[in-house]
């Protein structure tokens, strides 16, 4: 079965555009992720590509939350592009059908996992944009999809300390603001 990963690739494209837009001195800027700089956010998402690569190969996934800047050393954009290229090359039909463990949610084929994984690069694209003073308007179609995913995965992530408590979105807020607030962000 062919996977439609267009949303996943669009989210990665958005993230890459923001990485490319960071000024050389912008990587030490604090991000909306408590205790993380812009480099940490980029490293976390770059590490996420390494994690997907490991899942595609049936290997143990690296820990991407501890010291995430290690995935985005000197040349952050080059680190990102290399990880993304290697990950994309590994997403063969066999790899996409490989079951990956999702804890209490059971196993899911990697391709199905990636359809929901849009949430990760999308939300961190917003974090990176906010940290580095870039436009932070996200693709509304991706936001809609990611918000649905967030509602499924938020509770276990919060239980493990990987996600902040939800915040109250302003009355009449758009879906991006509601999603970001649900994920513990404070959209401006």
C-alpha positions as CSV (number, residue, x, y, z in Angstrom):
1,X,0.0,0.0,0.0
2,X,1.4,3.4,-1.0
3,X,1.6,5.9,1.9
4,X,0.5,9.5,1.4
5,X,3.2,11.3,3.3
6,X,2.6,14.7,1.7
7,X,1.6,16.3,4.9
8,X,4.6,14.9,6.7
9,X,6.9,16.3,4.0
10,X,5.1,19.7,3.9
11,X,5.7,20.0,7.7
12,X,9.4,19.1,7.2
13,X,9.6,21.7,4.4
14,X,8.1,24.3,6.7
15,X,10.6,23.5,9.4
16,X,13.5,23.5,7.0
17,X,12.5,27.0,5.7
18,X,12.6,28.3,9.3
19,X,16.0,26.6,10.0
20,X,17.3,28.3,6.8
21,X,16.0,31.7,8.0
22,X,17.8,31.8,11.4
23,X,20.5,34.4,11.5
24,X,24.0,33.1,12.4
25,X,23.7,34.6,15.9
26,X,20.1,33.4,16.5
27,X,20.8,29.9,17.6
28,X,21.3,30.8,21.3
29,X,17.9,32.6,21.5
30,X,15.6,31.1,24.1
31,X,12.6,29.2,22.7
32,X,9.1,28.7,24.0
33,X,10.3,25.2,25.1
34,X,11.4,25.7,28.7
35,X,15.2,25.5,29.0
36,X,15.7,25.1,25.3
37,X,17.4,27.4,22.8
38,X,16.6,27.7,19.1
39,X,19.5,25.3,18.6
40,X,17.9,22.8,21.0
41,X,14.6,22.9,19.1
42,X,16.4,22.4,15.8
43,X,18.4,19.6,17.3
44,X,15.3,17.9,18.7
45,X,13.6,17.9,15.3
46,X,16.8,16.8,13.6
47,X,17.1,14.1,16.2
48,X,13.5,13.2,15.3
49,X,14.7,12.4,11.8
50,X,17.4,10.2,13.3
51,X,14.7,8.5,15.4
52,X,12.5,7.9,12.3
53,X,15.5,6.5,10.4
54,X,16.1,4.1,13.3
55,X,12.5,3.0,13.3
56,X,12.6,2.5,9.6
57,X,15.6,0.2,10.0
58,X,14.1,-1.6,13.0
59,X,16.9,-0.3,15.3
60,X,16.8,1.3,18.7
61,X,15.8,5.0,18.4
62,X,18.1,7.6,19.9
63,X,16.9,9.7,22.9
64,X,16.0,13.1,21.3
65,X,14.9,15.0,24.4
66,X,18.2,15.0,26.4
67,X,20.8,17.4,25.0
68,X,19.1,17.8,21.7
69,X,21.6,20.4,20.5
70,X,24.0,17.5,19.9
71,X,22.0,16.7,16.7
72,X,22.5,20.2,15.4
73,X,26.2,21.0,15.9
74,X,28.1,23.7,14.1
75,X,26.1,24.0,10.9
76,X,22.5,23.5,11.9
77,X,21.0,23.7,8.4
78,X,23.5,21.1,7.1
79,X,22.9,18.8,10.1
80,X,19.1,19.1,9.4
81,X,19.4,18.5,5.6
82,X,21.7,15.5,6.1
83,X,19.4,13.9,8.6
84,X,16.3,14.6,6.5
85,X,17.9,13.2,3.3
86,X,19.0,10.0,5.1
87,X,15.7,9.5,6.7
88,X,13.7,10.1,3.4
89,X,15.9,7.6,1.6
90,X,15.1,5.0,4.3
91,X,11.4,5.4,3.9
92,X,10.9,2.4,1.5
93,X,7.6,0.6,1.2
94,X,9.0,-2.2,3.5
95,X,10.1,0.4,6.1
96,X,6.8,2.2,6.0
97,X,4.9,-1.1,6.7
98,X,7.3,-2.0,9.6
99,X,5.4,-1.9,13.0
100,X,6.7,0.6,15.5
101,X,5.8,0.5,19.2
102,X,3.8,3.4,20.6
103,X,3.7,2.4,24.2
104,X,0.1,2.2,25.5
105,X,-1.2,2.9,22.0
106,X,0.2,-0.4,20.7
107,X,2.0,-0.9,17.4
108,X,1.4,1.0,14.3
109,X,3.0,0.8,10.8
110,X,5.7,3.4,10.4
111,X,3.8,5.1,7.6
112,X,0.7,5.5,9.7
113,X,2.9,6.8,12.6
114,X,4.4,9.4,10.2
115,X,1.0,10.7,9.2
116,X,0.5,11.6,12.8
117,X,4.1,12.7,13.4
118,X,3.3,15.9,11.5
119,X,2.6,17.4,14.9
120,X,6.2,17.2,16.0
121,X,7.9,19.3,13.2
122,X,4.9,21.6,12.9
123,X,4.8,22.6,16.5
124,X,8.5,23.0,16.7
125,X,8.5,25.1,13.6
126,X,6.3,27.5,15.5
127,X,8.7,27.3,18.5
128,X,11.7,28.0,16.2
129,X,9.9,30.9,14.5
130,X,9.0,32.4,17.8
131,X,12.5,32.0,19.2
132,X,14.1,33.6,16.1
133,X,11.6,36.3,15.2
134,X,10.3,34.7,12.0
135,X,6.7,34.6,10.9
136,X,4.9,31.9,12.9
137,X,1.7,31.4,10.9
138,X,1.5,27.6,10.2
139,X,-0.3,25.8,7.3
140,X,-4.0,25.6,8.4
141,X,-4.4,22.1,6.9
142,X,-1.4,20.8,8.8
143,X,-2.6,22.5,12.0
144,X,-6.0,20.8,11.7
145,X,-4.4,17.4,11.2
146,X,-1.8,18.0,14.0
147,X,-4.4,19.2,16.5
148,X,-6.4,16.0,16.0
149,X,-3.2,14.0,16.7
150,X,-2.3,16.2,19.7
151,X,-5.6,15.3,21.3
152,X,-4.8,11.6,21.1
153,X,-1.1,11.8,22.3
154,X,-1.2,14.6,24.8
155,X,-2.1,12.7,27.9
156,X,0.7,10.1,27.7
157,X,3.2,12.8,26.8
158,X,2.1,14.9,29.8
159,X,2.3,11.9,32.0
160,X,6.0,11.4,31.0
161,X,6.8,15.1,31.5
162,X,7.3,15.7,27.7
163,X,4.5,18.2,27.4
164,X,3.4,21.2,29.4
165,X,-0.1,21.5,30.8
166,X,-2.7,23.0,28.5
167,X,-3.4,26.8,28.6
168,X,-6.7,28.4,28.1
169,X,-7.0,29.8,24.5
170,X,-8.6,33.2,24.1
171,X,-12.3,33.2,23.3
172,X,-12.8,32.9,19.5
173,X,-9.2,31.9,18.9
174,X,-8.3,30.3,15.6
175,X,-7.3,26.6,15.4
176,X,-3.6,27.3,15.4
177,X,-3.9,29.3,18.7
178,X,-6.2,26.6,20.2
179,X,-3.7,23.9,19.3
180,X,-0.7,25.8,20.6
181,X,-2.5,26.6,23.8
182,X,-3.6,22.9,24.2
183,X,0.1,22.0,23.8
184,X,1.1,24.4,26.6
185,X,2.3,27.3,24.4
186,X,1.4,30.9,24.8
187,X,0.8,32.2,21.3
188,X,1.1,35.9,20.8
